[in-house]
Amino acid sequence: MSRGWGPAGGEVASGKGMRKQGLQRIRRLGRYAGPYRARLILAIVAMFGVLGCTLALPLLMKTAIDSAILPGDTRLLVLIAAVVIAIGIVGIALARVETYFTGWVGERILNDLRTDLFQHMQGLSMGYFERQRTGVLISRLTNDVEALQQLVTDGLTSTVRNILTLVVAGGILLVLDFRLALATIIVFPLMAVLTFVFRGQSAKAYGQMRSRLALVTAALQEDLNGIRVIQAYRRESGSRAQIAVLNESYREANRTTVTSSGWYFPTVEFLAAVATCIVFGYGGYLYVDGTIEIGVLVAFIGYLASFFDPVQQLSQVYNTFLAGSAALDKIFDVMDDEPTLVDAPDAQALPHLIGAVRFEDVRFGYNPERPVIDGLSIDVAAGQTVALVGHTGAGKSTIIKLLARFYDPQAGRITIDGHDLRSVTLASLRAQIAMVPQEGFLFNGTIHENIAFGRPTATRAEVEAAAREVGADRFIEELPGGYDEEVRERGGRLSIGQRQLIAFARALLVDPRLLILDEATSSVDIQTEAHIEEALQRLLADRTAFVVAHRLSTIRNADLIVVLEHGAVLESGSHEELLARGGRYRALYGDWAEAISR
Amino acid sequence: MAHDPLELTSGTEARKAFWPTLRRGVGLVRDHRLVLGISIVLAIAGQIFTIAIPWATGRVVDEAMKPKDTDQLRYLIILILGLAIGRFFIMYLRRIISGTMAVNIERDLRNLVYHHLLSLSFPFFDRNQTGQIMNRATVDLTTLRLYLGYGILFFTQHTISIVAVMAVLFWMNALVALLVLVIVPPLIILAVVYARRSQPIVTEAQQALGQVTTQAEESVVGIRVIKAFGQEQQEVERFRERADSVFAYNVEATRLRAKYIPVMDFLPTISLALLIAIGGYAVINDRMSLGDFVTYSLLVGLIVMPLRMIGGWIGDTQRFVVSSQRVFQILDMRPSIEDLPDAQPLPAGGGEIRFEGVTFGYRPERPIIRDIELTIEPGSTVAIIGRTGSGKTTLTQLVPRFYDASAGRVLVEGVDVRQLRLDELRGAIGTVAEDTYLFSASIHDNIAFGRPDATDAEVRLAAERAQAAGFIEELPDGYGTMVGERGLTLSGGQRQRIAIARALLLDPRILILDDATASVDASTESRIRDALVEVMQGRTTLIIAHRLSTIALADRIVVLDEGRIVADGSHDELIGTNDVYREIHDHGLVDRRFVNADGDHVIIPVGHEEGVT
């Protein structure tokens, strides 16, 4: 079986355009640093100090050799040693300031960005969530923000530090002895080219490695999820073989990284040794000529390291920058997505609802060219229960999503008490309606918090009353923690029926004027079924309700049954009226009646 | 059946068995020990060359420059170049050999753990959540592979560097060496303390991050509820709290880093100062050559990095042992259901099933079914009904031997299932479970799951019989349409029909349908039912059903209540005599479900989404 795992991406794109855009992204990220400017400046100032301390040491070594040891000046020698220690102490203090504030600002930016992104996402319209895969959205908030960590906490300071080190160390070398400096610096371009070739190679290899590893992990995850099917169908060996193949291809990618680092690092070490040879070979002749001092040569060796390291680190920063700007791209893409459903500029608060609902010639499609609802008109008096009936794809769920204003119709209008949904504020609309989705969705938190979800300020007594009203009190009180019992894993330990009752209580607690209910299809046992039916009656009483109905009892008790086909009303009326009419409802009912009579 | 303690325990218990676990964990490299040995030898050789270069540099100062001897200078420079070339080749080989070893170790580890996981039996997966298992198979496995693939070698290499450098320093001048090396103990201690103190905070930060992930997931998955109740702001507040806690831990980690790392960075300046003062004094008094002084200054730099790494090593080892323990817990788990050494082939027959005094519970102290005596004739259709929790599914799962009975025995074709070859037994049974699982693959591959060699025509036929062909052919790519986690989202009823086709393709002797038509609407159900009548011909069928219409397909009805058979007979026999059956019949439990039960999902074809992934 060939699995449908496409490449998971992760390859680092490059090219001029990307880089330019990348810079814009970084600048936009930079705005997040704004409020913490003072700390950032402090960190950078400290960084200059640390750099000075580090670069002073080879110079001190040179002075020690040339001015103290060779002339035999022990007092100067002790003085230099004392200065070295003092530099060490100052260096520690400054490096602490640098490390702390760089880290602090970075973490703060990351935190602000994450919270902003979450807030923005929460504000996006329902359509956005239905278009995007859950995993992708979660990844934006987690993996992609994490991918910025390196860039944000280390990238900027590292770039500044390394460029500065290069310039200053190069300057010192030239001042110490420009002939020797020029001779040594020959190695430098070679080193830079090698490094960038290597980084390019390894970035590609690591990208491939990561995406192949993701495939291995995803295959395992899927096999574990489907383990019962695999074992029932005796496909263990097939799954094993498949994982082995993916694993081997991952190993291959992994092996590529070994090859590239295999030549790179030894070459760098070799080049460093070549530089040493130049310093002592050429420098040795200069010394024999008497035009250079030994200390200068020793200092040169010291600075060579400060010269090579920044090149390596800068190339790494470059990769961090590429990876980070890819993540930034994805994050800002989400941030740039504007909510399509916003309050109209002149939107008014919806007054206290009576609950008369009208769909007037409504057309809507998730893809506007393919309407799922077309020419739909429904007129519902306040307080009525409407049962929506029809086959898959007839548009039942879409109707209730339009009513909750998760989407706006493309033609026609929906009114409540005569107010077009688009002319009222979302907050005032949603405050007066409650929606119960198919499977009672529970959040991590206590039972109390779950029931009080729509009204977090509700008292325990109110929560208990709502639970009692729908008959959820019986099982809640039997839980070890009662209303304070923690719901874990989205209520996995509660039965489907129990979760539904909690969702009912949640809806009841907000005492909505308009209730939207998507009846669950899962089967539950006889007692639970009875409880749910009972609870439903309570819930539906005294308010306007739209129900995607599956239960015969719900449908029968509805004031209005709307039979849908291809997004339009095929027929509507009460149970008796529709049976008498002898249309589609009659046929559906016939199927059902036949089913039970067999 | 002996009951395995399957619950995975936390890593804290690992510390009790530190040394044995460490030994066993390191033992995982057994197959690679020759390569590891070669890598270590090469690493030692590389170190010798690395130390030789500063030494030769010192010679340049003493033997060539001081005496102004250009021949000696040329000779020494060539020597250094030679050393550098030698080191290049040694290090290149070392990296290729040990790097290849590391990736091979990783592959072997993954295959070992992943293959083992797939062989474990149902009870293991019942007790452990996929997330927990995945965590061990990824996070812990990474700790293991890094330690085994790189850690052991690096530790050896660093230890050798330190010992070798110190030996050379002492050999050159013991007093100066002693003074210069005063930084060694504090550096190691600092590195150890830092690793110890930062580790728990890093762990806490990761846990806090886990909470952020959980909340992100929840808010995305539950967005409909959040929006319906207008609770976006509340969610943002909750998220902010959690994000802030990650920030707090990370700042604490930063604080520790700022406290320790700069000290470790600048500690070597003490050595430098002492070298300048003491070494310089020695040079002035002719007790040390200037060349040695230079060599010293270069060598001290060589041991700083290894010393810091060694400090972190203790923490690495502790983490390695904890992760090893967690991985070994999985590896030590034996499949509780396996072929006996002398397992026999499944005899020919029509699919007779017999339960003889069968008792079983997922936990032995809480039996789900008790003393089941039941013989199912070959070719018959038996409906098993009862309330939720009465043991219907459990009963059927004993037939393909997903579990073994705790008492009594289950026989297929007259043979105890424990004595049959699992492959043949399960190959003769087609199951359609209540929760249908589809893999991320084409619809074709999903239907052909049990028989990957099936032809297109066979797959199509199976789909037709399961009433799935109609909707499949309407899909953009027909049978090639990708479904599952990364493909098209199908409705519950569509998934179930594919699962039925998957079972039918096996042409099984025994067919088990566990509430297989629960989420299809009455009209589709009636079509599937017609198909079932046909496919049930010539096989033994067990149906768990709620709908009377489905129950009516059976020749015989078995009513379960609290794990016992309370009634057994035809509809006509039971309607007059059995209360449980009459209750189900009269209240028409499932048939309170009326129409359009087929969930109305929004179908988003792959590639039609907006935005980037």
Interface residues (C-beta under 8 A of the other chain):
Chain A: M1 S2 R3 G4 W5 G6 G9 C53 L57 L60 M61 A64 I65 A68 I69 L70 G72 T74 L77 V78 I80 A81 A82 V84 I85 I87 G88 I89 G91 I92 A93 L94 A95 R96 V97 T99 Y100 G103 W104 E107 R108 L110 N111 R114 T115 F118 Q119 M121 Q122 G123 M126 F129 E130 R131 Q132 R133 T134 V136 L137 I138 L141 T142 E146 V216 T217 L220 Q221 E222 D223 L224 N225 G226 I227 R228 V229 I230 Q231 A232 Y233 R234 R235 E236 G238 S239 R240 I243 A244 N247 E248 Y250 R251 N254 R255 T257 V258 T259 S261 G262 W263 F265 P266 T267 E269 F270 A273 V274 T276 C277 F280 G281 G284 Y285 Y287 V288 I294 V298 I301 A305 D329 K330 D333 V334 D337 Y366 N367 V389 G390 H391 T392 G393 A394 G395 K396 S397 T398 A404 F406 L426 A427 R430 A431 I433 A434 M435 P437 Q438 F441 F443 N444 F453 G454 P456 E489 R490 S495 R506 V510 I516 T521 S522 S523 V524 D525 I526 Q527 T528 E529 E533 V548 A549 H550 R551 L552 S553 I555 L588 Y589 D591 W592 E594 A595 I596 R598
Chain B: T50 I53 T57 V60 V61 A64 M65 K68 T70 L73 R74 L76 I77 I80 L81 L83 A84 I85 R87 F88 F89 M91 Y92 R95 I96 G99 T100 A102 V103 N104 E106 R107 R110 N111 Y114 H115 L117 L118 S119 S121 F122 F125 Q129 T130 I133 M134 A137 T138 L209 V212 T213 T214 Q215 A216 E217 E218 S219 V220 V221 G222 I223 R224 V225 I226 K227 A228 F229 G230 Q231 E232 Q234 E235 V236 F239 R240 A243 D244 V246 F247 N250 V251 A253 T254 R255 R257 A258 K259 I261 P262 V263 D265 F266 L267 T269 I270 L272 A273 L274 I276 A277 G280 Y281 V283 I284 L290 F293 V294 S297 L298 G301 R387 T388 G389 P400 F402 L422 D423 R426 G427 I429 T431 A433 Y437 F439 S440 A441 S442 D445 A448 F449 G450 P452 M482 G484 E485 R486 G487 S491 G492 G493 R502 L506 D515 A518 S519 D521 A522 S523 E525 S526 H546 R547 L548 S549 A552 E583 I584 H587 G588 L589 V590 D591 R592 R593 F594 V595 N596 A597 D598 G599 D600 H601 V602 I604 H608 E609 E610 G611 V612 T613
